[in-house]
Amino acid sequence: MADAKAAAKKQDAKKSGNKPANKKKPNVFQRLWKYLIACKGELKKITWPTPRQTTKNFLIVLVVIIIMGLFIFALDRGLFALLGLVMGMSQT
């Protein structure tokens, strides 16, 4: 029933030529201010890591980087040696 009333109002508005009042958008500074306020609220919700957690994570990343670097170095040297054997080059 409510849908029928809403449809009837829309048809009446179209027939009479009355346009609904346009809502004015807030200007750019008001929108920017609302955005910054929302950002501040979101920053308060963040759970920041403790210094101990940060140190632990840093050490884990450092160890993984070192291991991957050594792996890539060994792979490079091994493939270079294999290429030397295949091409018959002598190492200097």
C-alpha positions as CSV (number, residue, x, y, z in Angstrom):
1,M,0.0,0.0,0.0
2,A,2.8,2.4,0.8
3,D,4.5,1.6,-2.5
4,A,1.3,2.5,-4.3
5,K,1.2,5.8,-2.5
6,A,4.8,6.6,-3.3
7,A,4.3,5.7,-7.0
8,A,1.2,7.9,-7.1
9,K,3.2,10.8,-5.6
10,K,5.9,10.4,-8.2
11,Q,3.4,10.4,-11.1
12,D,1.7,13.5,-9.7
13,A,5.0,15.3,-9.4
14,K,5.9,14.4,-13.0
15,K,2.5,15.6,-14.2
16,S,2.6,18.9,-12.4
17,G,6.2,19.6,-13.4
18,N,7.3,20.2,-9.8
19,K,10.8,19.1,-9.2
20,P,11.9,18.1,-5.7
21,A,14.2,20.7,-4.1
22,N,17.8,19.9,-4.9
23,K,19.8,19.3,-1.8
24,K,22.9,21.5,-1.9
25,K,26.2,19.6,-1.6
26,P,28.5,20.7,1.2
27,N,31.5,22.7,-0.2
28,V,34.9,21.1,-0.6
29,F,36.2,22.4,2.8
30,Q,33.3,21.0,4.7
31,R,33.8,17.6,3.0
32,L,37.5,17.7,3.7
33,W,36.9,18.6,7.3
34,K,34.5,15.7,7.7
35,Y,37.0,13.4,6.1
36,L,39.8,14.5,8.5
37,I,37.6,14.0,11.5
38,A,36.7,10.5,10.3
39,C,40.4,9.8,9.8
40,K,41.2,10.9,13.3
41,G,38.5,8.6,14.6
42,E,39.9,5.6,12.7
43,L,43.4,6.3,13.9
44,K,42.1,6.0,17.5
45,K,40.9,2.5,16.7
46,I,44.3,1.2,15.6
47,T,46.1,-1.2,18.0
48,W,49.7,-0.2,17.7
49,P,52.4,-2.8,18.3
50,T,54.6,-2.7,21.3
51,P,58.3,-2.0,20.9
52,R,59.0,-5.6,21.8
53,Q,56.7,-6.8,19.0
54,T,58.3,-4.4,16.6
55,T,61.8,-5.6,17.4
56,K,60.7,-9.2,17.1
57,N,59.1,-8.6,13.7
58,F,62.1,-6.6,12.5
59,L,64.5,-9.5,13.4
60,I,62.3,-12.0,11.6
61,V,62.3,-9.9,8.5
62,L,66.1,-9.4,8.7
63,V,66.7,-13.2,9.1
64,V,64.4,-14.0,6.1
65,I,66.2,-11.4,4.0
66,I,69.6,-12.9,4.8
67,I,68.4,-16.5,4.2
68,M,66.9,-15.5,0.8
69,G,70.0,-13.5,-0.1
70,L,72.2,-16.5,0.6
71,F,69.9,-18.8,-1.3
72,I,69.9,-16.5,-4.4
73,F,73.7,-16.1,-4.1
74,A,74.2,-19.9,-4.0
75,L,71.8,-20.4,-6.9
76,D,73.6,-17.8,-9.0
77,R,77.1,-19.2,-8.2
78,G,75.8,-22.7,-9.0
79,L,74.3,-21.8,-12.3
80,F,77.3,-19.8,-13.2
81,A,79.5,-22.9,-12.5
82,L,77.2,-25.1,-14.5
83,L,77.3,-22.7,-17.4
84,G,81.1,-22.7,-17.2
85,L,81.1,-26.5,-17.4
86,V,78.7,-26.5,-20.3
87,M,80.5,-23.8,-22.3
88,G,84.0,-25.1,-21.4
89,M,85.1,-21.8,-19.9
90,S,87.8,-21.7,-17.3
91,Q,87.2,-19.8,-14.1
92,T,89.7,-17.1,-13.2
